[in-house]
Amino acid sequence: MLNDPAYVREQYRASNNLTARIALHERFSTAPRDWFDWYFDRLDLPMNARVLEVGCGVGELWKHNRARIPATWQITLTDFSFGMIEQSRAANIATRLAQCDAQNLPFEFECFDAVIANHMLYHVPDIARALAQFKRVLRRGGKFYAATNGATHMREYFQLIAEFRATEPTFPQLTFTLENGAAQLAHAFADVRRFDFDDALSVTETEPLVAYALSGAISKALSERADALRDFIAARIARDGAIRIKKSSGLFVGAQVARRGVERLPHGFSKVT
């Protein structure tokens, strides 16, 4: 379901769902360093870098690190969702923006020093095709960065929701994870390395967790019992002091190497603005 284009289109039609999820992680993280700071620290790019982010969402990586971005970088942001592109446009960060499919990028060969794909590859129907596109637009020696989650990410949250619904826990079945991501990336990139981000949530307020729950895949079912969910979460926080949720997130970094053969530029892409 997470890689169903219809689900992705509806889930990210506007920014409110994504914003609710980001807010929970930003407010209740126990990590000594913020995720976006930690991520930016790992960008090893030339001073005149041309950077592409695919699936940029609301551009949070760049908004968070605005003061750290070299003036000489050229940043191109793309997303499947027009709503996300408009949110990123309003932030006035990118040199260019484009609404496009990760499986059909509207860019020439070897035109970027880095391609970034954060928490989005598990939304792509054909990951191998997307990786081929990322590889195509990367210059020799360029870097590919892909963030994702592990199989145990936020299990306590899903167990909590299952307890509320009196059902067996249902965990997301991601097609690109910390556990299987390196093997998939090795088909397209060299020297693939994995960096884990040590973090957890300690949620001490009811409303942010309710908003998070109502932003997800089963939001319709939960919204019908929103008041009961709110009472359930409030009671658990009152009893335990906080709801503690372990996270499993990280980053893969791969390198571009010389390609063999010639690949054709795809057709049917959206115009770059």
RAVENVEN-V930772 format. One record per residue. N is the residue number from 0. OMEGA is omega in whole degrees, -180 to 180 (NA if undefined). D_CENTER is the distance of its C-alpha to the mean C-alpha in whole Angstrom. Layout:
# RAVENVEN-V930772
n=N omega=OMEGA d_center=D_CENTER
n=N omega=OMEGA d_center=D_CENTER
This chain:
# RAVENVEN-V930772
n=0 omega=-177 d_center=16
n=1 omega=177 d_center=12
n=2 omega=174 d_center=13
n=3 omega=-177 d_center=16
n=4 omega=180 d_center=16
n=5 omega=178 d_center=18
n=6 omega=-179 d_center=16
n=7 omega=-180 d_center=12
n=8 omega=-179 d_center=15
n=9 omega=-178 d_center=16
n=10 omega=-175 d_center=13
n=11 omega=178 d_center=12
n=12 omega=175 d_center=15
n=13 omega=-172 d_center=15
n=14 omega=-170 d_center=13
n=15 omega=180 d_center=15
n=16 omega=-180 d_center=13
n=17 omega=-180 d_center=10
n=18 omega=178 d_center=12
n=19 omega=-179 d_center=14
n=20 omega=177 d_center=11
n=21 omega=-177 d_center=10
n=22 omega=180 d_center=14
n=23 omega=-179 d_center=15
n=24 omega=-179 d_center=13
n=25 omega=-174 d_center=14
n=26 omega=-170 d_center=18
n=27 omega=176 d_center=18
n=28 omega=176 d_center=17
n=29 omega=-179 d_center=20
n=30 omega=180 d_center=18
n=31 omega=-180 d_center=21
n=32 omega=-180 d_center=18
n=33 omega=-179 d_center=15
n=34 omega=-176 d_center=12
n=35 omega=173 d_center=11
n=36 omega=180 d_center=15
n=37 omega=-179 d_center=15
n=38 omega=-178 d_center=12
n=39 omega=178 d_center=14
n=40 omega=-174 d_center=17
n=41 omega=176 d_center=16
n=42 omega=-179 d_center=16
n=43 omega=-170 d_center=19
n=44 omega=177 d_center=20
n=45 omega=-177 d_center=24
n=46 omega=180 d_center=25
n=47 omega=-173 d_center=25
n=48 omega=168 d_center=22
n=49 omega=-170 d_center=20
n=50 omega=175 d_center=16
n=51 omega=168 d_center=14
n=52 omega=178 d_center=10
n=53 omega=-175 d_center=9
n=54 omega=-171 d_center=7
n=55 omega=-176 d_center=8
n=56 omega=180 d_center=8
n=57 omega=178 d_center=10
n=58 omega=-172 d_center=10
n=59 omega=179 d_center=10
n=60 omega=-176 d_center=10
n=61 omega=177 d_center=13
n=62 omega=-178 d_center=15
n=63 omega=-176 d_center=15
n=64 omega=-175 d_center=16
n=65 omega=-176 d_center=18
n=66 omega=-177 d_center=22
n=67 omega=-176 d_center=20
n=68 omega=177 d_center=20
n=69 omega=-179 d_center=23
n=70 omega=-177 d_center=25
n=71 omega=177 d_center=25
n=72 omega=171 d_center=22
n=73 omega=-174 d_center=21
n=74 omega=176 d_center=17
n=75 omega=-180 d_center=16
n=76 omega=176 d_center=13
n=77 omega=175 d_center=13
n=78 omega=176 d_center=11
n=79 omega=-175 d_center=13
n=80 omega=176 d_center=13
n=81 omega=179 d_center=16
n=82 omega=178 d_center=16
n=83 omega=178 d_center=13
n=84 omega=179 d_center=15
n=85 omega=176 d_center=17
n=86 omega=179 d_center=16
n=87 omega=178 d_center=14
n=88 omega=-179 d_center=18
n=89 omega=-180 d_center=20
n=90 omega=176 d_center=18
n=91 omega=-179 d_center=20
n=92 omega=-169 d_center=18
n=93 omega=171 d_center=18
n=94 omega=178 d_center=21
n=95 omega=174 d_center=20
n=96 omega=178 d_center=17
n=97 omega=170 d_center=17
n=98 omega=-177 d_center=16
n=99 omega=179 d_center=16
n=100 omega=179 d_center=15
n=101 omega=-179 d_center=13
n=102 omega=179 d_center=16
n=103 omega=-177 d_center=19
n=104 omega=-177 d_center=18
n=105 omega=-176 d_center=21
n=106 omega=180 d_center=21
n=107 omega=176 d_center=24
n=108 omega=169 d_center=24
n=109 omega=-177 d_center=24
n=110 omega=-180 d_center=23
n=111 omega=175 d_center=20
n=112 omega=178 d_center=20
n=113 omega=171 d_center=16
n=114 omega=-177 d_center=13
n=115 omega=179 d_center=10
n=116 omega=-172 d_center=7
n=117 omega=177 d_center=4
n=118 omega=-179 d_center=2
n=119 omega=-176 d_center=5
n=120 omega=178 d_center=8
n=121 omega=174 d_center=9
n=122 omega=-174 d_center=9
n=123 omega=-179 d_center=12
n=124 omega=-178 d_center=15
n=125 omega=-176 d_center=17
n=126 omega=-179 d_center=14
n=127 omega=178 d_center=18
n=128 omega=178 d_center=18
n=129 omega=180 d_center=15
n=130 omega=177 d_center=15
n=131 omega=177 d_center=19
n=132 omega=179 d_center=18
n=133 omega=179 d_center=16
n=134 omega=-177 d_center=19
n=135 omega=-174 d_center=21
n=136 omega=179 d_center=20
n=137 omega=173 d_center=20
n=138 omega=175 d_center=23
n=139 omega=-177 d_center=25
n=140 omega=179 d_center=24
n=141 omega=-176 d_center=20
n=142 omega=173 d_center=17
n=143 omega=-179 d_center=14
n=144 omega=180 d_center=11
n=145 omega=176 d_center=8
n=146 omega=177 d_center=6
n=147 omega=179 d_center=7
n=148 omega=176 d_center=9
n=149 omega=-176 d_center=13
n=150 omega=-177 d_center=15
n=151 omega=-175 d_center=17
n=152 omega=175 d_center=14
n=153 omega=-180 d_center=15
n=154 omega=-180 d_center=18
n=155 omega=177 d_center=20
n=156 omega=-179 d_center=19
n=157 omega=175 d_center=19
n=158 omega=178 d_center=23
n=159 omega=180 d_center=23
n=160 omega=178 d_center=22
n=161 omega=177 d_center=24
n=162 omega=178 d_center=27
n=163 omega=-177 d_center=27
n=164 omega=-177 d_center=27
n=165 omega=178 d_center=30
n=166 omega=173 d_center=28
n=167 omega=180 d_center=27
n=168 omega=175 d_center=23
n=169 omega=-177 d_center=21
n=170 omega=179 d_center=18
n=171 omega=177 d_center=15
n=172 omega=-176 d_center=15
n=173 omega=179 d_center=12
n=174 omega=178 d_center=13
n=175 omega=-174 d_center=11
n=176 omega=173 d_center=12
n=177 omega=-177 d_center=13
n=178 omega=-176 d_center=16
n=179 omega=-174 d_center=16
n=180 omega=-177 d_center=14
n=181 omega=-180 d_center=17
n=182 omega=179 d_center=19
n=183 omega=-178 d_center=17
n=184 omega=-178 d_center=16
n=185 omega=177 d_center=20
n=186 omega=-176 d_center=21
n=187 omega=-172 d_center=20
n=188 omega=179 d_center=20
n=189 omega=173 d_center=22
n=190 omega=-179 d_center=22
n=191 omega=180 d_center=19
n=192 omega=-179 d_center=18
n=193 omega=177 d_center=16
n=194 omega=-180 d_center=15
n=195 omega=178 d_center=15
n=196 omega=-176 d_center=14
n=197 omega=-174 d_center=17
n=198 omega=173 d_center=16
n=199 omega=175 d_center=17
n=200 omega=171 d_center=18
n=201 omega=-171 d_center=21
n=202 omega=-176 d_center=21
n=203 omega=179 d_center=25
n=204 omega=-175 d_center=24
n=205 omega=-169 d_center=24
n=206 omega=179 d_center=23
n=207 omega=179 d_center=19
n=208 omega=174 d_center=19
n=209 omega=179 d_center=21
n=210 omega=177 d_center=18
n=211 omega=-179 d_center=15
n=212 omega=-178 d_center=18
n=213 omega=180 d_center=18
n=214 omega=-170 d_center=15
n=215 omega=-173 d_center=14
n=216 omega=-179 d_center=16
n=217 omega=-176 d_center=19
n=218 omega=-178 d_center=19
n=219 omega=180 d_center=23
n=220 omega=-179 d_center=24
n=221 omega=-178 d_center=23
n=222 omega=178 d_center=24
n=223 omega=179 d_center=28
n=224 omega=-173 d_center=28
n=225 omega=-179 d_center=26
n=226 omega=178 d_center=30
n=227 omega=177 d_center=30
n=228 omega=179 d_center=27
n=229 omega=179 d_center=27
n=230 omega=-180 d_center=30
n=231 omega=-180 d_center=29
n=232 omega=179 d_center=26
n=233 omega=179 d_center=29
n=234 omega=180 d_center=31
n=235 omega=177 d_center=29
n=236 omega=178 d_center=28
n=237 omega=-178 d_center=32
n=238 omega=-171 d_center=33
n=239 omega=-177 d_center=31
n=240 omega=179 d_center=30
n=241 omega=171 d_center=26
n=242 omega=-175 d_center=24
n=243 omega=-174 d_center=22
n=244 omega=178 d_center=19
n=245 omega=180 d_center=18
n=246 omega=174 d_center=14
n=247 omega=-178 d_center=13
n=248 omega=179 d_center=10
n=249 omega=-171 d_center=11
n=250 omega=170 d_center=10
n=251 omega=174 d_center=12
n=252 omega=178 d_center=15
n=253 omega=-177 d_center=17
n=254 omega=176 d_center=20
n=255 omega=175 d_center=21
n=256 omega=-179 d_center=25
n=257 omega=-179 d_center=28
n=258 omega=175 d_center=27
n=259 omega=176 d_center=30
n=260 omega=-178 d_center=31
n=261 omega=177 d_center=30
n=262 omega=-179 d_center=27
n=263 omega=175 d_center=28
n=264 omega=-177 d_center=26
n=265 omega=179 d_center=24
n=266 omega=173 d_center=26
n=267 omega=-179 d_center=25
n=268 omega=178 d_center=22
n=269 omega=180 d_center=21
n=270 omega=177 d_center=23
n=271 omega=-179 d_center=22
n=272 omega=NA d_center=23
